[in-house]
Amino acid sequence: MAELMRKLLGIVLLFALIPGMASAGMYRSLLRSPEALAMGGAYTAIVDDIDAPFYNPAGVAAIDHLSVHYVTVAPTVSDYVLGGWQTLSKIKSASGTTVNSLMGENIFVQATATAAVLAPGLAIVGLYDVQGALYAKNQAFPKIEYGYQTTSGVQTSFGWSTKDGRKRGHGKKNGDFLNEWRFGIGVKLLSRTGGYRLLPASQLFSLSSQSLSTLVGGKGTGYGGDLGVQRLQRINPNLTFYWGAAFLNAGDVTFGNGATPLKGDLTSGIAATFKQGFGSVTLAYDIAQINVSDDFAKKQNIGARLSLPMLDVYGGFHQGYLTYGAGFDVWLLRIGAAIYREEIGEYQKQNPESRMTFRADLKMEF
């Protein structure tokens, strides 16, 4: 399997060495949580843990203790990487013949590693992400969308909250029943090399490994910021309604030197959680990329979560496609996994890609 992954990344890298134009249909955020993906991506209103800096910095305001996440690793692959390994293992170099053997298949691989320190109202995350993709369509009039991209850097988020409403009873937990506003702001310093491009047919047939000498785009550094807000309306101790909005990468994060920018994403969502006994059920809805002119159906995210002691079960619809997964948290280790579909084309139902993702988080809470 390791040898196959090495070959696959090599193939994607070779295809990524020819300049072209970025594809409008291939929007990619900085980091994506398996738990959020399993919920269809409907996470803006409810996120309140290590994923908050990447979905809504206002969720950092909910962190109430110190924790150190020593290493978190999250690989993601498209289903063809697993099902088409025999074809991939026979590929030796990038050429027109190589492309023909992959025509009609979606290939995507990604690996993300992070380390983080969380404290009340504060999250500091260091990350490294590498990803590659190859989409070869239409043998008669070939169009190749491809990419190889690495991103590394540090992201810091700050959150604070205010509570309102009539106090009920007395004691330390009195505030648990109050309504709450959460606000957050995030800043990031990132370095990126490469990106995603479109290879026209005129270049396809002259493609050779020997002619490839430079990456798609060079290496650049960019600065960015995030803003977020969440509202918790506690109807009673068992029922809470949520609203949230976040503007991630406000104004876009540009790196220069040909590296693909990190686009701004304005998202808003609502949710409700009902607690009963030792468990709870959450229903959520997000509309993503409000600031982007895109197919409206691609912006819809609907999710559900069943929370039990140490175990969460997720389900939902992302861009109209079914998603599901589970998460397990016990002391030093948190594990999450999801199966979902991503629309690669510009319109829903045009070119969906099935993916699987897994995350292991080694942590210590104080």
C-alpha positions as CSV (number, residue, x, y, z in Angstrom):
1,M,0.0,0.0,0.0
2,A,2.9,2.4,0.8
3,E,4.4,1.7,-2.6
4,L,1.1,2.4,-4.3
5,M,0.7,5.7,-2.5
6,R,4.2,6.7,-3.4
7,K,3.5,6.0,-7.1
8,L,0.2,7.8,-7.0
9,L,1.7,10.9,-5.5
10,G,4.5,10.7,-8.0
11,I,2.0,10.5,-10.9
12,V,-0.1,13.4,-9.6
13,L,3.1,15.5,-9.1
14,L,4.2,14.8,-12.7
15,F,0.9,16.0,-14.1
16,A,1.1,19.0,-11.8
17,L,4.3,20.3,-13.4
18,I,2.7,22.0,-16.4
19,P,1.1,25.5,-16.1
20,G,-2.5,26.1,-16.8
21,M,-5.7,27.7,-15.5
22,A,-7.4,27.0,-12.2
23,S,-10.7,25.1,-12.4
24,A,-13.6,27.0,-11.0
25,G,-15.4,23.8,-10.0
26,M,-12.7,22.6,-7.6
27,Y,-13.1,24.7,-4.4
28,R,-11.1,23.4,-1.4
29,S,-11.0,24.7,2.2
30,L,-7.9,24.6,4.3
31,L,-8.8,21.7,6.7
32,R,-11.8,19.5,6.8
33,S,-12.9,17.4,9.8
34,P,-14.1,13.8,9.4
35,E,-16.8,14.5,11.9
36,A,-18.0,17.6,10.0
37,L,-17.9,15.8,6.7
38,A,-19.9,12.9,8.1
39,M,-22.5,15.5,9.2
40,G,-22.7,16.7,5.6
41,G,-20.6,19.7,6.4
42,A,-23.2,21.4,8.6
43,Y,-20.9,22.5,11.4
44,T,-20.8,26.3,11.5
45,A,-23.4,26.8,14.3
46,I,-22.3,24.0,16.6
47,V,-18.5,23.5,16.3
48,D,-16.8,24.1,19.7
49,D,-13.6,22.0,19.8
50,I,-10.3,21.6,18.0
51,D,-12.1,22.1,14.6
52,A,-13.4,25.6,15.6
53,P,-10.4,27.5,14.1
54,F,-11.2,26.0,10.7
55,Y,-15.0,26.2,10.7
56,N,-16.0,29.0,13.0
57,P,-13.5,30.8,15.4
58,A,-16.5,31.7,17.7
59,G,-16.5,28.1,18.8
60,V,-13.2,28.6,20.6
61,A,-15.2,30.6,23.2
62,A,-16.7,27.3,24.4
63,I,-13.3,25.8,25.2
64,D,-13.1,25.8,29.0
65,H,-9.9,23.8,29.9
66,L,-6.3,23.2,28.7
67,S,-5.6,20.5,26.2
68,V,-2.6,19.6,24.1
69,H,-3.1,17.7,20.8
70,Y,0.4,16.3,20.2
71,V,-0.3,15.0,16.7
72,T,-3.4,14.7,14.6
73,V,-3.2,12.8,11.3
74,A,-6.0,12.7,8.7
75,P,-5.6,10.9,5.4
76,T,-8.3,11.2,2.7
77,V,-8.6,9.2,-0.6
78,S,-11.1,8.8,-3.4
79,D,-12.6,5.4,-3.9
80,Y,-10.7,4.9,-7.1
81,V,-7.4,4.9,-5.2
82,L,-8.5,1.8,-3.4
83,G,-10.5,0.1,-6.1
84,G,-8.2,0.9,-9.0
85,W,-4.8,0.1,-7.4
86,Q,-4.0,-2.5,-10.0
87,T,-4.2,0.1,-12.8
88,L,-2.2,2.7,-10.8
89,S,0.5,0.2,-9.9
90,K,1.3,-0.4,-13.6
91,I,1.9,3.3,-14.4
92,K,5.5,4.3,-14.7
93,S,5.5,7.8,-16.1
94,A,3.3,10.7,-17.2
95,S,2.2,10.5,-20.9
96,G,-0.8,10.6,-23.2
97,T,-1.0,6.9,-22.9
98,T,-1.1,7.2,-19.1
99,V,-3.9,9.6,-19.2
100,N,-6.0,7.3,-21.5
101,S,-5.7,4.5,-19.0
102,L,-7.1,6.8,-16.3
103,M,-9.8,8.4,-18.4
104,G,-13.1,8.8,-16.7
105,E,-11.6,8.2,-13.2
106,N,-11.4,10.6,-10.3
107,I,-8.1,10.4,-8.3
108,F,-7.7,12.3,-5.1
109,V,-5.3,11.9,-2.2
110,Q,-4.7,14.1,0.8
111,A,-2.8,13.9,4.1
112,T,-3.0,16.5,6.9
113,A,-1.1,16.6,10.1
114,T,-1.7,19.1,12.9
115,A,-0.5,19.9,16.4
116,A,-2.5,22.2,18.7
117,V,-2.8,23.8,22.1
118,L,-6.2,24.7,23.3
119,A,-7.0,26.9,26.3
120,P,-10.0,28.8,27.5
121,G,-10.8,31.3,24.6
122,L,-7.6,30.4,22.7
123,A,-6.5,27.9,20.0
124,I,-3.1,27.7,18.4
125,V,-2.7,25.1,15.6
126,G,0.3,24.2,13.5
127,L,-0.5,22.3,10.3
128,Y,1.0,20.6,7.2
129,D,-1.2,19.5,4.3
130,V,-0.3,17.8,1.1
131,Q,-2.8,16.9,-1.6
132,G,-3.0,15.8,-5.2
133,A,-5.7,15.1,-7.7
134,L,-6.1,14.0,-11.3
135,Y,-9.4,14.2,-13.3
136,A,-9.2,12.9,-16.9
137,K,-12.4,13.3,-18.9
138,N,-13.6,12.8,-22.5
139,Q,-11.2,10.8,-24.7
140,A,-12.5,12.5,-27.9
141,F,-11.8,16.0,-26.5
142,P,-9.6,15.4,-23.4
143,K,-9.7,17.8,-20.5
144,I,-7.4,17.2,-17.6
145,E,-7.9,18.8,-14.2
146,Y,-4.9,18.1,-12.0
147,G,-3.1,19.4,-8.9
148,Y,-0.3,19.0,-6.5
149,Q,-0.3,21.4,-3.5
150,T,1.4,21.6,-0.1
151,T,0.3,24.0,2.6
152,S,2.0,24.6,6.0
153,G,1.7,27.3,8.7
154,V,0.2,28.4,12.0
155,Q,-3.3,29.5,12.8
156,T,-4.4,31.2,16.0
157,S,-8.0,31.8,17.1
158,F,-9.5,33.8,19.9
159,G,-13.0,33.5,21.3
160,W,-15.1,35.2,24.0
161,S,-18.7,35.0,25.1
162,T,-21.5,36.9,26.8
163,K,-24.5,35.4,28.6
164,D,-27.9,36.9,29.0
165,G,-31.4,36.0,30.2
166,R,-33.0,35.6,33.6
167,K,-31.0,33.5,36.0
168,R,-32.7,30.4,37.4
169,G,-31.8,29.1,40.8
170,H,-28.4,29.5,42.4
171,G,-25.0,27.9,42.3
172,K,-22.1,27.5,40.0
173,K,-24.0,25.9,37.2
174,N,-26.6,28.6,37.0
175,G,-24.9,30.0,33.9
176,D,-25.5,26.6,32.1
177,F,-29.1,27.7,31.5
178,L,-28.4,31.1,30.2
179,N,-28.5,32.2,26.5
180,E,-25.1,32.9,25.0
181,W,-23.4,35.0,22.3
182,R,-20.0,33.7,21.2
183,F,-17.6,35.8,19.1
184,G,-14.3,34.8,17.5
185,I,-11.4,36.0,15.4
186,G,-8.6,34.1,13.8
187,V,-5.3,35.0,12.1
188,K,-3.1,32.7,10.1
189,L,0.3,32.7,8.5
190,L,0.6,30.1,5.7
191,S,3.1,28.9,3.1
192,R,1.8,27.2,0.0
193,T,3.4,25.6,-3.0
194,G,1.6,24.6,-6.2
195,G,-2.2,24.3,-6.7
196,Y,-4.8,23.0,-9.1
197,R,-4.8,23.6,-12.8
198,L,-6.5,22.8,-16.1
199,L,-4.4,21.1,-18.8
200,P,-5.7,21.8,-22.3
201,A,-5.8,19.1,-25.0
202,S,-3.1,20.9,-27.0
203,Q,-0.5,20.2,-24.2
204,L,-1.8,16.7,-23.4
205,F,-0.3,14.9,-26.4
206,S,3.2,16.4,-26.0
207,L,3.3,15.5,-22.3
208,S,6.5,13.7,-21.2
209,S,8.3,13.3,-17.9
210,Q,11.5,14.8,-19.4
211,S,9.8,18.1,-20.2
212,L,8.6,18.7,-16.7
213,S,10.9,20.9,-14.7
214,T,9.0,23.2,-12.4
215,L,5.9,22.9,-10.1
216,V,2.6,24.4,-10.9
217,G,3.2,27.7,-9.2
218,G,6.1,28.4,-6.9
219,K,6.2,28.8,-3.2
220,G,4.6,31.8,-1.6
221,T,3.6,33.1,1.8
222,G,0.2,34.5,2.7
223,Y,-1.6,36.1,5.7
224,G,-5.3,35.7,6.4
225,G,-8.1,36.3,8.9
226,D,-11.3,34.7,10.0
227,L,-14.4,36.1,11.8
228,G,-17.2,34.2,13.5
229,V,-20.3,34.4,15.6
230,Q,-22.6,31.9,17.3
231,R,-25.8,32.3,19.2
232,L,-27.1,29.7,21.7
233,Q,-30.7,30.0,22.7
234,R,-31.4,27.6,25.6
235,I,-35.1,26.9,25.8
236,N,-34.7,24.6,28.8
237,P,-31.9,22.4,30.1
238,N,-32.7,19.8,27.5
239,L,-33.3,21.9,24.3
240,T,-30.9,24.4,22.7
241,F,-31.2,26.2,19.4
242,Y,-28.1,27.5,17.6
243,W,-27.2,30.0,14.9
244,G,-23.8,30.6,13.5
245,A,-22.0,32.5,10.8
246,A,-18.3,32.6,9.8
247,F,-16.3,34.4,7.2
248,L,-13.2,32.3,6.7
249,N,-10.1,33.7,4.8
250,A,-11.8,37.1,4.6
251,G,-10.6,38.9,1.4
252,D,-8.8,35.7,0.2
253,V,-5.4,34.6,1.2
254,T,-3.0,35.2,-1.7
255,F,0.4,33.6,-1.7
256,G,2.0,35.0,-4.9
257,N,4.6,33.3,-7.1
258,G,1.8,31.3,-8.8
259,A,0.5,29.3,-5.8
260,T,-3.3,28.9,-5.7
261,P,-5.0,31.4,-3.4
262,L,-7.1,30.3,-0.5
263,K,-10.6,31.7,-1.3
264,G,-12.9,33.4,1.2
265,D,-15.9,31.4,2.4
266,L,-19.0,33.0,4.0
267,T,-21.1,30.3,5.7
268,S,-24.1,30.4,7.9
269,G,-26.1,27.7,9.7
270,I,-28.7,26.7,12.2
271,A,-29.0,23.7,14.6
272,A,-30.9,22.3,17.5
273,T,-29.8,19.8,20.2
274,F,-32.1,17.8,22.4
275,K,-30.6,16.0,25.4
276,Q,-32.2,13.0,27.1
277,G,-30.6,10.9,29.7
278,F,-26.9,10.2,28.9
279,G,-27.3,11.0,25.2
280,S,-28.3,13.8,22.8
281,V,-29.4,14.3,19.2
282,T,-28.4,17.3,17.1
283,L,-29.8,18.4,13.7
284,A,-28.0,21.0,11.7
285,Y,-28.2,22.9,8.4
286,D,-25.6,25.1,6.7
287,I,-25.5,27.1,3.5
288,A,-21.8,27.4,2.4
289,Q,-19.9,29.8,0.1
290,I,-22.6,32.4,0.2
291,N,-20.1,34.9,-1.3
292,V,-19.4,32.6,-4.3
293,S,-21.4,32.6,-7.5
294,D,-22.0,28.8,-7.8
295,D,-24.7,26.3,-8.2
296,F,-27.0,26.8,-5.2
297,A,-27.5,23.1,-4.7
298,K,-23.8,22.7,-4.1
299,K,-24.0,25.0,-1.1
300,Q,-26.5,22.9,0.9
301,N,-25.3,20.9,3.9
302,I,-27.6,19.0,6.2
303,G,-26.5,16.8,9.1
304,A,-27.4,14.9,12.2
305,R,-25.4,13.7,15.2
306,L,-26.2,11.1,17.9
307,S,-23.9,11.7,20.9
308,L,-23.4,8.9,23.5
309,P,-20.7,8.5,26.1
310,M,-17.4,8.2,24.2
311,L,-19.2,7.6,20.9
312,D,-20.8,9.8,18.2
313,V,-22.6,8.6,15.1
314,Y,-23.1,11.0,12.2
315,G,-25.2,11.2,9.0
316,G,-26.2,13.9,6.5
317,F,-26.3,15.2,3.0
318,H,-23.4,17.2,1.5
319,Q,-24.3,18.9,-1.8
320,G,-27.2,16.5,-2.1
321,Y,-25.1,13.4,-1.5
322,L,-25.3,11.0,1.5
323,T,-22.6,11.2,4.1
324,Y,-22.0,9.1,7.3
325,G,-19.4,8.3,9.8
326,A,-18.6,7.8,13.5
327,G,-16.2,9.2,16.2
328,F,-14.8,7.6,19.3
329,D,-13.2,9.5,22.1
330,V,-11.5,7.9,25.1
331,W,-8.9,9.7,27.2
332,L,-5.7,10.0,25.1
333,L,-7.1,9.1,21.7
334,R,-9.9,10.5,19.5
335,I,-10.7,8.7,16.3
336,G,-13.1,9.8,13.5
337,A,-14.0,8.4,10.1
338,A,-16.4,9.5,7.3
339,I,-17.5,8.4,3.9
340,Y,-18.8,11.3,1.7
341,R,-19.1,12.5,-1.9
342,E,-17.7,15.8,-3.2
343,E,-19.0,17.5,-6.4
344,I,-16.0,18.1,-8.6
345,G,-18.0,19.7,-11.4
346,E,-19.6,23.2,-11.5
347,Y,-23.1,21.8,-11.0
348,Q,-24.7,19.2,-8.7
349,K,-24.9,15.7,-10.1
350,Q,-22.3,16.6,-12.8
351,N,-19.2,14.8,-11.5
352,P,-19.4,13.5,-7.9
353,E,-16.4,11.9,-6.4
354,S,-16.7,9.3,-3.5
355,R,-14.1,9.8,-0.7
356,M,-13.1,8.2,2.6
357,T,-11.4,10.0,5.4
358,F,-10.0,9.0,8.8
359,R,-8.5,11.0,11.6
360,A,-6.5,10.0,14.7
361,D,-5.9,12.6,17.4
362,L,-3.4,11.9,20.2
363,K,-4.1,14.3,23.0
364,M,-3.9,15.1,26.7
365,E,-6.5,17.1,28.6
366,F,-5.8,18.9,31.9
